[in-house]
Amino acid sequence: MIIRRILTGCSSTCTVPLLFQSRSCSGNVSYGDKLYDSHVPTTSLQRLALTVGAGIGGLCKPERVDFIYTFGEVTGWYALQCMHQKMLKDETGQEILHEKPRLRSSTLNLEKLRTLPDKTLGREYVRFLDYYGYTPEGRASVRYVDDFELAYVMQRYREIHDFVHTLLQVPTSVYGEIVVKQFEGVQTGLPLCVLGGFIPPAVKLSYKEQVELLTVYGPWALSNGFQAKFLMNVYFEKHLEESLDELQQKLNIRPLPNGSLNSDIWTK
């Protein structure tokens, strides 16, 4: 019921079966046209092969982010259209789509973020990056989305992922990623998030974690996903000096419940 609600939460003008949607809905783009610098044009058959190959590869070797990225891109057309529509209906979303900002160490000025007061969004975000050794540039460029605008939507989703972790105060672990994917699945409807959030728990978590996920963190992630502001419409770069607690309240995000996911990464 929850998965069906997620996947049917937005209407779309495209009616082509999801796995075979290629190029733009208008059909005025020919195969072989490169729509952006990192774009790799594909046929429907190639996309099907990528879907199967990346899907199996991601299940067998979840540490291979290239499999995860590829699967997300070739299965995400319908959801990306919905996300794009939601952004077009929001003033900040329109601004983001118009300016198309990219998250980079230089544009974010990580050194400045490290000097911000504790419990501000920027300070806790860079604390998260430093803890895991991440950089904003670590997110790969989109390759298999056959539309310039939708490719940016996917890129933006990918690049704000660490901000989502920071807002939710959830660490990067198998358990943590499942919880974040449940939240993102509700927000975006991306098959990658829906499958990543609802399929792996039975095989990747201990019995205690499964019970906790079903009774504590799962309901928390799902309710937050439904009730929170659509995070693709948040211009995170303009909230870096804002109190994390105040921003959570503004975005209607409830704090993380006490349990095994609580981490010492962030300032308490």
LUMSE-36294 format. One record per atom (N, C-alpha, C): residue number from 1; atom name; x, y, z. Coordinates in steps of 0.1 Angstrom, whole numbers, plus 5000, padded with zeros to 4 digits. Layout:
<recs>
- NUM	CA	X	Y	Z $
...
</recs>
This chain:
<recs>
- 1	N	5008	4988	5000 $
- 1	CA	5000	5000	5000 $
- 1	C	5009	5013	5000 $
- 2	N	5019	5013	5009 $
- 2	CA	5028	5024	5010 $
- 2	C	5035	5026	4997 $
- 3	N	5041	5015	4991 $
- 3	CA	5049	5016	4979 $
- 3	C	5040	5021	4968 $
- 4	N	5027	5016	4967 $
- 4	CA	5018	5020	4956 $
- 4	C	5015	5035	4957 $
- 5	N	5013	5039	4969 $
- 5	CA	5011	5054	4971 $
- 5	C	5023	5062	4967 $
- 6	N	5035	5057	4970 $
- 6	CA	5047	5065	4966 $
- 6	C	5047	5066	4951 $
- 7	N	5045	5054	4944 $
- 7	CA	5047	5053	4929 $
- 7	C	5036	5060	4922 $
- 8	N	5025	5062	4928 $
- 8	CA	5013	5068	4921 $
- 8	C	5010	5082	4926 $
- 9	N	5020	5088	4932 $
- 9	CA	5017	5101	4939 $
- 9	C	5018	5113	4930 $
- 10	N	5021	5111	4917 $
- 10	CA	5022	5122	4908 $
- 10	C	5018	5118	4894 $
- 11	N	5010	5127	4887 $
- 11	CA	5006	5124	4874 $
- 11	C	5017	5128	4864 $
- 12	N	5017	5122	4852 $
- 12	CA	5027	5125	4842 $
- 12	C	5021	5126	4829 $
- 13	N	5026	5134	4820 $
- 13	CA	5021	5135	4806 $
- 13	C	5026	5124	4798 $
- 14	N	5036	5117	4802 $
- 14	CA	5042	5106	4794 $
- 14	C	5036	5093	4798 $
- 15	N	5032	5085	4789 $
- 15	CA	5025	5072	4792 $
- 15	C	5033	5060	4787 $
- 16	N	5046	5063	4782 $
- 16	CA	5054	5052	4777 $
- 16	C	5058	5043	4789 $
- 17	N	5058	5030	4788 $
- 17	CA	5063	5022	4800 $
- 17	C	5076	5026	4805 $
- 18	N	5077	5026	4818 $
- 18	CA	5088	5033	4825 $
- 18	C	5102	5028	4821 $
- 19	N	5104	5015	4819 $
- 19	CA	5118	5011	4816 $
- 19	C	5122	5014	4801 $
- 20	N	5112	5017	4793 $
- 20	CA	5115	5020	4779 $
- 20	C	5113	5035	4775 $
- 21	N	5112	5043	4785 $
- 21	CA	5111	5057	4782 $
- 21	C	5125	5062	4779 $
- 22	N	5127	5067	4767 $
- 22	CA	5140	5072	4763 $
- 22	C	5138	5084	4754 $
- 23	N	5147	5093	4755 $
- 23	CA	5146	5107	4749 $
- 23	C	5136	5115	4756 $
- 24	N	5132	5126	4750 $
- 24	CA	5121	5134	4756 $
- 24	C	5108	5129	4752 $
- 25	N	5097	5133	4759 $
- 25	CA	5084	5129	4756 $
- 25	C	5079	5134	4743 $
- 26	N	5084	5145	4738 $
- 26	CA	5080	5151	4726 $
- 26	C	5085	5143	4714 $
- 27	N	5095	5135	4716 $
- 27	CA	5100	5126	4706 $
- 27	C	5108	5133	4695 $
- 28	N	5112	5145	4697 $
- 28	CA	5119	5153	4687 $
- 28	C	5134	5153	4689 $
- 29	N	5139	5143	4697 $
- 29	CA	5154	5142	4698 $
- 29	C	5158	5128	4693 $
- 30	N	5168	5128	4684 $
- 30	CA	5172	5116	4678 $
- 30	C	5182	5108	4686 $
- 31	N	5182	5095	4685 $
- 31	CA	5192	5087	4691 $
- 31	C	5206	5091	4686 $
- 32	N	5215	5092	4696 $
- 32	CA	5229	5096	4692 $
- 32	C	5232	5111	4696 $
- 33	N	5221	5119	4698 $
- 33	CA	5223	5133	4702 $
- 33	C	5228	5133	4716 $
- 34	N	5239	5141	4718 $
- 34	CA	5244	5142	4732 $
- 34	C	5238	5155	4738 $
- 35	N	5230	5153	4749 $
- 35	CA	5223	5164	4754 $
- 35	C	5230	5173	4764 $
- 36	N	5240	5167	4770 $
- 36	CA	5249	5174	4780 $
- 36	C	5262	5167	4780 $
- 37	N	5272	5173	4787 $
- 37	CA	5286	5169	4786 $
- 37	C	5288	5154	4789 $
- 38	N	5282	5150	4800 $
- 38	CA	5284	5136	4805 $
- 38	C	5274	5126	4799 $
- 39	N	5265	5130	4790 $
- 39	CA	5254	5122	4785 $
- 39	C	5259	5111	4776 $
- 40	N	5253	5099	4779 $
- 40	CA	5256	5087	4771 $
- 40	C	5243	5083	4764 $
- 41	N	5240	5086	4752 $
- 41	CA	5227	5082	4745 $
- 41	C	5226	5067	4745 $
- 42	N	5213	5062	4747 $
- 42	CA	5210	5048	4747 $
- 42	C	5197	5045	4740 $
- 43	N	5196	5033	4735 $
- 43	CA	5184	5028	4729 $
- 43	C	5176	5022	4740 $
- 44	N	5163	5018	4737 $
- 44	CA	5155	5012	4747 $
- 44	C	5161	4998	4751 $
- 45	N	5166	4991	4741 $
- 45	CA	5172	4978	4744 $
- 45	C	5184	4979	4753 $
- 46	N	5192	4989	4750 $
- 46	CA	5204	4992	4759 $
- 46	C	5200	4996	4773 $
- 47	N	5189	5004	4774 $
- 47	CA	5184	5007	4787 $
- 47	C	5179	4995	4795 $
- 48	N	5172	4986	4788 $
- 48	CA	5168	4974	4794 $
- 48	C	5179	4966	4799 $
- 49	N	5190	4965	4791 $
- 49	CA	5202	4957	4795 $
- 49	C	5208	4964	4807 $
- 50	N	5209	4977	4807 $
- 50	CA	5215	4984	4818 $
- 50	C	5207	4982	4831 $
- 51	N	5194	4982	4830 $
- 51	CA	5185	4980	4841 $
- 51	C	5187	4967	4848 $
- 52	N	5188	4956	4839 $
- 52	CA	5190	4943	4845 $
- 52	C	5204	4941	4850 $
- 53	N	5214	4946	4843 $
- 53	CA	5227	4944	4847 $
- 53	C	5231	4952	4860 $
- 54	N	5226	4965	4860 $
- 54	CA	5229	4973	4872 $
- 54	C	5221	4969	4884 $
- 55	N	5209	4964	4881 $
- 55	CA	5200	4959	4892 $
- 55	C	5206	4947	4899 $
- 56	N	5211	4937	4891 $
- 56	CA	5217	4925	4896 $
- 56	C	5230	4929	4903 $
- 57	N	5238	4937	4896 $
- 57	CA	5251	4941	4902 $
- 57	C	5250	4948	4915 $
- 58	N	5240	4957	4916 $
- 58	CA	5237	4964	4928 $
- 58	C	5233	4956	4940 $
- 59	N	5225	4945	4937 $
- 59	CA	5221	4936	4947 $
- 59	C	5233	4927	4952 $
- 60	N	5241	4923	4943 $
- 60	CA	5252	4914	4946 $
- 60	C	5264	4922	4952 $
- 61	N	5266	4934	4948 $
- 61	CA	5277	4942	4952 $
- 61	C	5272	4956	4955 $
- 62	N	5265	4958	4966 $
- 62	CA	5259	4971	4969 $
- 62	C	5270	4982	4972 $
- 63	N	5282	4978	4974 $
- 63	CA	5293	4988	4975 $
- 63	C	5297	4995	4962 $
- 64	N	5293	4989	4951 $
- 64	CA	5296	4994	4938 $
- 64	C	5286	5005	4934 $
- 65	N	5290	5017	4937 $
- 65	CA	5281	5029	4935 $
- 65	C	5278	5031	4920 $
- 66	N	5287	5026	4911 $
- 66	CA	5284	5028	4897 $
- 66	C	5271	5020	4893 $
- 67	N	5269	5008	4899 $
- 67	CA	5257	5000	4896 $
- 67	C	5245	5008	4902 $
- 68	N	5246	5013	4914 $
- 68	CA	5235	5020	4920 $
- 68	C	5231	5033	4912 $
- 69	N	5242	5041	4908 $
- 69	CA	5239	5053	4900 $
- 69	C	5232	5049	4887 $
- 70	N	5237	5039	4880 $
- 70	CA	5232	5035	4867 $
- 70	C	5217	5031	4868 $
- 71	N	5215	5022	4878 $
- 71	CA	5201	5017	4880 $
- 71	C	5192	5029	4883 $
- 72	N	5196	5038	4891 $
- 72	CA	5188	5050	4894 $
- 72	C	5184	5058	4882 $
- 73	N	5194	5060	4873 $
- 73	CA	5192	5068	4861 $
- 73	C	5183	5061	4851 $
- 74	N	5185	5048	4848 $
- 74	CA	5177	5042	4838 $
- 74	C	5163	5038	4842 $
- 75	N	5160	5038	4855 $
- 75	CA	5146	5035	4859 $
- 75	C	5139	5047	4865 $
- 76	N	5145	5059	4864 $
- 76	CA	5139	5070	4871 $
- 76	C	5131	5080	4863 $
- 77	N	5129	5077	4851 $
- 77	CA	5123	5087	4842 $
- 77	C	5109	5093	4847 $
- 78	N	5100	5084	4850 $
- 78	CA	5087	5088	4855 $
- 78	C	5088	5097	4868 $
- 79	N	5096	5092	4877 $
- 79	CA	5097	5099	4890 $
- 79	C	5104	5112	4888 $
- 80	N	5114	5113	4879 $
- 80	CA	5121	5125	4876 $
- 80	C	5111	5136	4870 $
- 81	N	5102	5131	4862 $
- 81	CA	5092	5140	4857 $
- 81	C	5083	5146	4868 $
- 82	N	5079	5137	4877 $
- 82	CA	5071	5142	4888 $
- 82	C	5079	5152	4897 $
- 83	N	5092	5149	4900 $
- 83	CA	5100	5158	4908 $
- 83	C	5101	5171	4901 $
- 84	N	5103	5171	4888 $
- 84	CA	5105	5183	4880 $
- 84	C	5092	5191	4881 $
- 85	N	5080	5185	4880 $
- 85	CA	5068	5192	4881 $
- 85	C	5066	5199	4894 $
- 86	N	5070	5192	4905 $
- 86	CA	5069	5197	4918 $
- 86	C	5078	5209	4920 $
- 87	N	5090	5209	4914 $
- 87	CA	5099	5220	4914 $
- 87	C	5093	5232	4906 $
- 88	N	5087	5230	4895 $
- 88	CA	5081	5240	4887 $
- 88	C	5070	5247	4894 $
- 89	N	5063	5240	4903 $
- 89	CA	5052	5246	4910 $
- 89	C	5056	5254	4923 $
- 90	N	5069	5254	4926 $
- 90	CA	5074	5260	4938 $
- 90	C	5083	5272	4934 $
- 91	N	5082	5283	4941 $
- 91	CA	5090	5295	4937 $
- 91	C	5105	5292	4938 $
- 92	N	5109	5285	4950 $
- 92	CA	5123	5282	4951 $
- 92	C	5127	5271	4942 $
- 93	N	5119	5261	4939 $
- 93	CA	5121	5251	4929 $
- 93	C	5124	5257	4916 $
- 94	N	5116	5267	4912 $
- 94	CA	5118	5273	4899 $
- 94	C	5132	5280	4899 $
- 95	N	5135	5287	4910 $
- 95	CA	5148	5293	4911 $
- 95	C	5160	5284	4909 $
- 96	N	5159	5272	4916 $
- 96	CA	5169	5262	4915 $
- 96	C	5170	5257	4900 $
- 97	N	5159	5254	4894 $
- 97	CA	5159	5249	4880 $
- 97	C	5165	5260	4871 $
- 98	N	5162	5272	4873 $
- 98	CA	5168	5283	4865 $
- 98	C	5183	5285	4867 $
- 99	N	5187	5285	4879 $
- 99	CA	5201	5288	4882 $
- 99	C	5210	5275	4881 $
- 100	N	5204	5263	4883 $
- 100	CA	5211	5251	4883 $
- 100	C	5224	5251	4890 $
- 101	N	5224	5254	4903 $
- 101	CA	5236	5254	4911 $
- 101	C	5242	5240	4913 $
- 102	N	5255	5239	4914 $
- 102	CA	5261	5226	4916 $
- 102	C	5269	5227	4930 $
- 103	N	5268	5216	4938 $
- 103	CA	5275	5216	4950 $
- 103	C	5289	5213	4949 $
- 104	N	5298	5222	4952 $
- 104	CA	5312	5220	4950 $
- 104	C	5319	5226	4962 $
- 105	N	5331	5221	4965 $
- 105	CA	5339	5226	4977 $
- 105	C	5341	5241	4976 $
- 106	N	5344	5246	4963 $
- 106	CA	5347	5260	4961 $
- 106	C	5334	5269	4963 $
- 107	N	5323	5264	4958 $
- 107	CA	5311	5272	4959 $
- 107	C	5305	5272	4973 $
- 108	N	5307	5261	4980 $
- 108	CA	5302	5260	4994 $
- 108	C	5312	5266	5004 $
- 109	N	5325	5267	5000 $
- 109	CA	5335	5273	5009 $
- 109	C	5336	5265	5022 $
- 110	N	5341	5252	5021 $
- 110	CA	5341	5243	5032 $
- 110	C	5349	5249	5044 $
- 111	N	5359	5256	5041 $
- 111	CA	5367	5262	5052 $
- 111	C	5359	5271	5060 $
- 112	N	5351	5279	5053 $
- 112	CA	5342	5289	5061 $
- 112	C	5332	5281	5069 $
- 113	N	5326	5270	5063 $
- 113	CA	5316	5262	5070 $
- 113	C	5322	5257	5083 $
- 114	N	5335	5253	5083 $
- 114	CA	5341	5247	5095 $
- 114	C	5342	5258	5106 $
- 115	N	5341	5270	5103 $
- 115	CA	5341	5281	5113 $
- 115	C	5328	5285	5119 $
- 116	N	5317	5280	5113 $
- 116	CA	5304	5283	5117 $
- 116	C	5301	5277	5131 $
- 117	N	5291	5283	5138 $
- 117	CA	5288	5278	5151 $
- 117	C	5282	5263	5150 $
- 118	N	5284	5256	5161 $
- 118	CA	5278	5242	5161 $
- 118	C	5263	5243	5160 $
- 119	N	5257	5233	5154 $
- 119	CA	5243	5231	5152 $
- 119	C	5237	5241	5142 $
- 120	N	5246	5247	5134 $
- 120	CA	5241	5253	5121 $
- 120	C	5242	5243	5110 $
- 121	N	5233	5245	5100 $
- 121	CA	5233	5235	5089 $
- 121	C	5247	5233	5083 $
- 122	N	5253	5244	5080 $
- 122	CA	5266	5243	5073 $
- 122	C	5277	5236	5081 $
- 123	N	5277	5239	5095 $
- 123	CA	5287	5233	5103 $
- 123	C	5285	5218	5105 $
- 124	N	5272	5214	5106 $
- 124	CA	5269	5200	5108 $
- 124	C	5271	5192	5095 $
- 125	N	5268	5199	5084 $
- 125	CA	5270	5193	5070 $
- 125	C	5285	5190	5068 $
- 126	N	5294	5200	5070 $
- 126	CA	5308	5197	5068 $
- 126	C	5314	5188	5079 $
- 127	N	5308	5187	5090 $
- 127	CA	5312	5178	5100 $
- 127	C	5309	5163	5095 $
- 128	N	5298	5162	5089 $
- 128	CA	5294	5149	5083 $
- 128	C	5304	5145	5072 $
- 129	N	5307	5155	5063 $
- 129	CA	5317	5152	5052 $
- 129	C	5330	5148	5058 $
- 130	N	5335	5156	5068 $
- 130	CA	5348	5153	5073 $
- 130	C	5349	5140	5080 $
- 131	N	5338	5136	5087 $
- 131	CA	5338	5123	5095 $
- 131	C	5340	5112	5085 $
- 132	N	5334	5112	5073 $
- 132	CA	5334	5101	5064 $
- 132	C	5345	5103	5053 $
- 133	N	5351	5115	5053 $
- 133	CA	5361	5117	5042 $
- 133	C	5355	5120	5029 $
- 134	N	5342	5125	5029 $
- 134	CA	5335	5128	5017 $
- 134	C	5339	5142	5012 $
- 135	N	5336	5145	4999 $
- 135	CA	5336	5158	4994 $
- 135	C	5324	5160	4985 $
- 136	N	5319	5173	4983 $
- 136	CA	5308	5175	4975 $
- 136	C	5310	5170	4961 $
- 137	N	5322	5170	4956 $
- 137	CA	5325	5165	4942 $
- 137	C	5324	5150	4941 $
- 138	N	5322	5143	4952 $
- 138	CA	5322	5128	4951 $
- 138	C	5310	5122	4944 $
- 139	N	5300	5130	4941 $
- 139	CA	5288	5124	4934 $
- 139	C	5291	5124	4919 $
- 140	N	5289	5113	4913 $
- 140	CA	5292	5111	4899 $
- 140	C	5282	5119	4890 $
- 141	N	5287	5123	4879 $
- 141	CA	5278	5130	4869 $
- 141	C	5268	5121	4863 $
- 142	N	5256	5126	4861 $
- 142	CA	5245	5118	4855 $
- 142	C	5249	5115	4840 $
- 143	N	5246	5103	4835 $
- 143	CA	5250	5099	4822 $
- 143	C	5238	5094	4813 $
- 144	N	5228	5087	4820 $
- 144	CA	5219	5079	4812 $
- 144	C	5204	5085	4812 $
- 145	N	5203	5098	4816 $
- 145	CA	5190	5104	4816 $
- 145	C	5189	5112	4803 $
- 146	N	5179	5108	4795 $
- 146	CA	5179	5114	4781 $
- 146	C	5171	5127	4780 $
- 147	N	5173	5136	4789 $
- 147	CA	5166	5149	4789 $
- 147	C	5175	5158	4798 $
- 148	N	5178	5170	4792 $
- 148	CA	5187	5179	4799 $
- 148	C	5182	5184	4813 $
- 149	N	5169	5188	4813 $
- 149	CA	5163	5192	4825 $
- 149	C	5162	5181	4836 $
- 150	N	5157	5170	4832 $
- 150	CA	5156	5158	4841 $
- 150	C	5170	5153	4846 $
- 151	N	5180	5154	4837 $
- 151	CA	5193	5151	4842 $
- 151	C	5198	5160	4853 $
- 152	N	5194	5173	4852 $
- 152	CA	5198	5181	4863 $
- 152	C	5191	5178	4876 $
- 153	N	5178	5175	4875 $
- 153	CA	5170	5171	4886 $
- 153	C	5176	5159	4893 $
- 154	N	5181	5149	4885 $
- 154	CA	5187	5137	4891 $
- 154	C	5201	5141	4898 $
- 155	N	5208	5150	4891 $
- 155	CA	5221	5155	4896 $
- 155	C	5219	5162	4910 $
- 156	N	5209	5170	4910 $
- 156	CA	5206	5178	4922 $
- 156	C	5202	5169	4934 $
- 157	N	5193	5159	4930 $
- 157	CA	5189	5149	4940 $
- 157	C	5202	5142	4946 $
- 158	N	5211	5138	4937 $
- 158	CA	5223	5131	4941 $
- 158	C	5232	5140	4950 $
- 159	N	5233	5152	4947 $
- 159	CA	5243	5161	4954 $
- 159	C	5237	5166	4967 $
- 160	N	5224	5166	4969 $
- 160	CA	5219	5171	4982 $
- 160	C	5217	5159	4992 $
- 161	N	5221	5147	4987 $
- 161	CA	5219	5135	4996 $
- 161	C	5226	5137	5010 $
- 162	N	5237	5143	5010 $
- 162	CA	5244	5144	5023 $
- 162	C	5238	5155	5031 $
- 163	N	5231	5165	5025 $
- 163	CA	5223	5174	5033 $
- 163	C	5211	5167	5039 $
- 164	N	5205	5157	5032 $
- 164	CA	5194	5149	5038 $
- 164	C	5199	5142	5050 $
- 165	N	5211	5135	5049 $
- 165	CA	5216	5128	5060 $
- 165	C	5218	5138	5072 $
- 166	N	5222	5150	5069 $
- 166	CA	5225	5160	5080 $
- 166	C	5212	5164	5086 $
- 167	N	5202	5167	5078 $
- 167	CA	5189	5171	5083 $
- 167	C	5182	5161	5092 $
- 168	N	5183	5148	5087 $
- 168	CA	5177	5137	5095 $
- 168	C	5186	5132	5106 $
- 169	N	5199	5136	5106 $
- 169	CA	5209	5132	5116 $
- 169	C	5210	5117	5116 $
- 170	N	5211	5111	5104 $
- 170	CA	5212	5097	5102 $
- 170	C	5226	5094	5096 $
- 171	N	5234	5085	5102 $
- 171	CA	5247	5082	5097 $
- 171	C	5247	5074	5085 $
- 172	N	5258	5073	5078 $
- 172	CA	5260	5065	5066 $
- 172	C	5264	5051	5070 $
- 173	N	5255	5042	5071 $
- 173	CA	5257	5028	5073 $
- 173	C	5246	5021	5065 $
- 174	N	5247	5008	5065 $
- 174	CA	5237	5000	5058 $
- 174	C	5223	5004	5064 $
- 175	N	5222	5003	5077 $
- 175	CA	5210	5006	5084 $
- 175	C	5206	5021	5081 $
- 176	N	5215	5030	5082 $
- 176	CA	5212	5044	5080 $
- 176	C	5207	5047	5066 $
- 177	N	5214	5041	5056 $
- 177	CA	5210	5043	5042 $
- 177	C	5196	5038	5039 $
- 178	N	5192	5026	5046 $
- 178	CA	5179	5021	5044 $
- 178	C	5169	5031	5049 $
- 179	N	5171	5037	5060 $
- 179	CA	5162	5046	5066 $
- 179	C	5161	5059	5057 $
- 180	N	5172	5064	5053 $
- 180	CA	5172	5076	5044 $
- 180	C	5165	5073	5031 $
- 181	N	5168	5061	5025 $
- 181	CA	5161	5057	5013 $
- 181	C	5146	5056	5014 $
- 182	N	5141	5052	5026 $
- 182	CA	5127	5052	5028 $
- 182	C	5121	5066	5028 $
- 183	N	5128	5075	5035 $
- 183	CA	5124	5089	5034 $
- 183	C	5125	5095	5020 $
- 184	N	5136	5092	5013 $
- 184	CA	5137	5097	4999 $
- 184	C	5127	5090	4990 $
- 185	N	5124	5078	4992 $
- 185	CA	5114	5071	4984 $
- 185	C	5101	5077	4985 $
- 186	N	5097	5081	4997 $
- 186	CA	5084	5088	4998 $
- 186	C	5084	5102	4991 $
- 187	N	5095	5109	4993 $
- 187	CA	5097	5122	4987 $
- 187	C	5097	5122	4972 $
- 188	N	5105	5113	4966 $
- 188	CA	5108	5114	4952 $
- 188	C	5101	5103	4944 $
- 189	N	5098	5092	4949 $
- 189	CA	5092	5081	4941 $
- 189	C	5102	5074	4932 $
- 190	N	5115	5077	4933 $
- 190	CA	5125	5071	4925 $
- 190	C	5126	5056	4928 $
- 191	N	5125	5047	4918 $
- 191	CA	5126	5033	4921 $
- 191	C	5138	5029	4929 $
- 192	N	5149	5035	4926 $
- 192	CA	5161	5033	4934 $
- 192	C	5159	5034	4949 $
- 193	N	5152	5045	4953 $
- 193	CA	5150	5047	4967 $
- 193	C	5139	5038	4972 $
- 194	N	5129	5035	4965 $
- 194	CA	5118	5026	4969 $
- 194	C	5124	5012	4971 $
- 195	N	5131	5007	4962 $
- 195	CA	5137	4994	4963 $
- 195	C	5147	4993	4974 $
- 196	N	5156	5004	4974 $
- 196	CA	5166	5004	4984 $
- 196	C	5161	5005	4998 $
- 197	N	5150	5011	5000 $
- 197	CA	5144	5013	5013 $
- 197	C	5135	5002	5018 $
- 198	N	5130	4994	5009 $
- 198	CA	5120	4985	5013 $
- 198	C	5123	4970	5010 $
- 199	N	5133	4968	5001 $
- 199	CA	5137	4954	4998 $
- 199	C	5148	4948	5007 $
- 200	N	5159	4956	5009 $
- 200	CA	5170	4950	5016 $
- 200	C	5169	4947	5031 $
- 201	N	5160	4954	5038 $
- 201	CA	5160	4952	5053 $
- 201	C	5160	4937	5058 $
- 202	N	5153	4928	5051 $
- 202	CA	5151	4915	5055 $
- 202	C	5164	4907	5054 $
- 203	N	5173	4911	5045 $
- 203	CA	5186	4904	5043 $
- 203	C	5198	4910	5048 $
- 204	N	5197	4923	5051 $
- 204	CA	5209	4931	5055 $
- 204	C	5210	4935	5070 $
- 205	N	5199	4934	5077 $
- 205	CA	5198	4938	5090 $
- 205	C	5197	4927	5100 $
- 206	N	5202	4929	5112 $
- 206	CA	5200	4919	5123 $
- 206	C	5185	4919	5127 $
- 207	N	5181	4908	5134 $
- 207	CA	5167	4907	5138 $
- 207	C	5163	4919	5147 $
- 208	N	5172	4924	5156 $
- 208	CA	5169	4935	5164 $
- 208	C	5167	4948	5156 $
- 209	N	5176	4949	5146 $
- 209	CA	5175	4961	5137 $
- 209	C	5162	4961	5129 $
- 210	N	5158	4949	5124 $
- 210	CA	5146	4948	5117 $
- 210	C	5134	4952	5125 $
- 211	N	5133	4947	5137 $
- 211	CA	5122	4951	5146 $
- 211	C	5122	4966	5149 $
- 212	N	5134	4971	5151 $
- 212	CA	5135	4986	5154 $
- 212	C	5131	4994	5141 $
- 213	N	5135	4989	5129 $
- 213	CA	5131	4995	5117 $
- 213	C	5116	4996	5115 $
- 214	N	5110	4985	5118 $
- 214	CA	5095	4983	5117 $
- 214	C	5087	4992	5127 $
- 215	N	5093	4993	5139 $
- 215	CA	5085	4999	5150 $
- 215	C	5090	5014	5153 $
- 216	N	5102	5017	5149 $
- 216	CA	5107	5030	5153 $
- 216	C	5111	5039	5141 $
- 217	N	5122	5034	5134 $
- 217	CA	5127	5043	5124 $
- 217	C	5120	5043	5111 $
- 218	N	5114	5031	5107 $
- 218	CA	5106	5031	5095 $
- 218	C	5094	5040	5095 $
- 219	N	5086	5039	5106 $
- 219	CA	5074	5049	5107 $
- 219	C	5079	5063	5107 $
- 220	N	5090	5066	5114 $
- 220	CA	5095	5079	5115 $
- 220	C	5100	5084	5101 $
- 221	N	5107	5076	5094 $
- 221	CA	5112	5080	5081 $
- 221	C	5100	5083	5071 $
- 222	N	5090	5074	5071 $
- 222	CA	5079	5075	5062 $
- 222	C	5070	5087	5065 $
- 223	N	5067	5089	5078 $
- 223	CA	5059	5100	5082 $
- 223	C	5066	5113	5079 $
- 224	N	5079	5114	5081 $
- 224	CA	5087	5126	5078 $
- 224	C	5087	5128	5063 $
- 225	N	5088	5117	5055 $
- 225	CA	5088	5119	5041 $
- 225	C	5075	5125	5035 $
- 226	N	5064	5120	5041 $
- 226	CA	5051	5125	5036 $
- 226	C	5048	5139	5041 $
- 227	N	5053	5142	5053 $
- 227	CA	5049	5155	5059 $
- 227	C	5059	5166	5057 $
- 228	N	5071	5163	5054 $
- 228	CA	5081	5174	5053 $
- 228	C	5080	5181	5039 $
- 229	N	5085	5193	5039 $
- 229	CA	5086	5200	5026 $
- 229	C	5094	5192	5016 $
- 230	N	5090	5193	5004 $
- 230	CA	5098	5186	4993 $
- 230	C	5112	5191	4993 $
- 231	N	5122	5183	4997 $
- 231	CA	5135	5189	4998 $
- 231	C	5142	5193	4986 $
- 232	N	5137	5188	4974 $
- 232	CA	5143	5193	4961 $
- 232	C	5140	5208	4960 $
- 233	N	5130	5213	4967 $
- 233	CA	5127	5227	4966 $
- 233	C	5133	5235	4978 $
- 234	N	5144	5230	4983 $
- 234	CA	5151	5237	4994 $
- 234	C	5165	5241	4988 $
- 235	N	5167	5254	4988 $
- 235	CA	5180	5259	4983 $
- 235	C	5190	5259	4995 $
- 236	N	5196	5247	4997 $
- 236	CA	5204	5245	5009 $
- 236	C	5215	5255	5010 $
- 237	N	5221	5259	4999 $
- 237	CA	5232	5268	4999 $
- 237	C	5229	5281	5006 $
- 238	N	5216	5284	5007 $
- 238	CA	5211	5297	5013 $
- 238	C	5207	5295	5027 $
- 239	N	5209	5283	5033 $
- 239	CA	5205	5281	5047 $
- 239	C	5217	5276	5055 $
- 240	N	5229	5278	5050 $
- 240	CA	5240	5272	5057 $
- 240	C	5243	5277	5071 $
- 241	N	5240	5290	5073 $
- 241	CA	5242	5296	5086 $
- 241	C	5230	5296	5095 $
- 242	N	5220	5289	5091 $
- 242	CA	5207	5288	5099 $
- 242	C	5208	5276	5109 $
- 243	N	5202	5278	5120 $
- 243	CA	5201	5268	5130 $
- 243	C	5195	5255	5125 $
- 244	N	5202	5244	5127 $
- 244	CA	5196	5231	5122 $
- 244	C	5183	5228	5128 $
- 245	N	5181	5231	5141 $
- 245	CA	5169	5228	5148 $
- 245	C	5157	5237	5142 $
- 246	N	5160	5249	5139 $
- 246	CA	5150	5258	5134 $
- 246	C	5147	5254	5119 $
- 247	N	5157	5250	5112 $
- 247	CA	5154	5245	5098 $
- 247	C	5146	5233	5098 $
- 248	N	5149	5223	5107 $
- 248	CA	5140	5211	5108 $
- 248	C	5126	5215	5111 $
- 249	N	5124	5224	5120 $
- 249	CA	5110	5228	5123 $
- 249	C	5103	5235	5111 $
- 250	N	5111	5243	5104 $
- 250	CA	5106	5250	5092 $
- 250	C	5102	5240	5081 $
- 251	N	5110	5230	5080 $
- 251	CA	5107	5220	5069 $
- 251	C	5098	5209	5074 $
- 252	N	5094	5210	5086 $
- 252	CA	5085	5200	5092 $
- 252	C	5091	5186	5093 $
- 253	N	5103	5186	5098 $
- 253	CA	5111	5173	5100 $
- 253	C	5112	5171	5115 $
- 254	N	5107	5159	5119 $
- 254	CA	5108	5156	5133 $
- 254	C	5121	5150	5136 $
- 255	N	5127	5153	5148 $
- 255	CA	5140	5148	5152 $
- 255	C	5141	5133	5152 $
- 256	N	5153	5128	5150 $
- 256	CA	5155	5113	5151 $
- 256	C	5152	5108	5164 $
- 257	N	5144	5097	5165 $
- 257	CA	5141	5091	5178 $
- 257	C	5153	5084	5184 $
- 258	N	5153	5082	5197 $
- 258	CA	5165	5075	5203 $
- 258	C	5165	5061	5199 $
- 259	N	5177	5056	5197 $
- 259	CA	5178	5042	5193 $
- 259	C	5192	5039	5188 $
- 260	N	5194	5028	5181 $
- 260	CA	5208	5024	5177 $
- 260	C	5213	5033	5165 $
- 261	N	5204	5041	5159 $
- 261	CA	5209	5049	5148 $
- 261	C	5215	5062	5153 $
- 262	N	5213	5065	5166 $
- 262	CA	5219	5078	5171 $
- 262	C	5234	5077	5170 $
- 263	N	5240	5088	5165 $
- 263	CA	5254	5088	5162 $
- 263	C	5261	5099	5169 $
- 264	N	5274	5098	5172 $
- 264	CA	5282	5108	5178 $
- 264	C	5289	5117	5167 $
- 265	N	5284	5116	5155 $
- 265	CA	5290	5124	5144 $
- 265	C	5287	5139	5147 $
- 266	N	5275	5142	5150 $
- 266	CA	5270	5155	5151 $
- 266	C	5271	5160	5166 $
- 267	N	5271	5173	5168 $
- 267	CA	5271	5179	5181 $
- 267	C	5257	5177	5187 $
- 268	N	5257	5172	5199 $
- 268	CA	5244	5170	5206 $
- 268	C	5241	5181	5216 $
</recs>
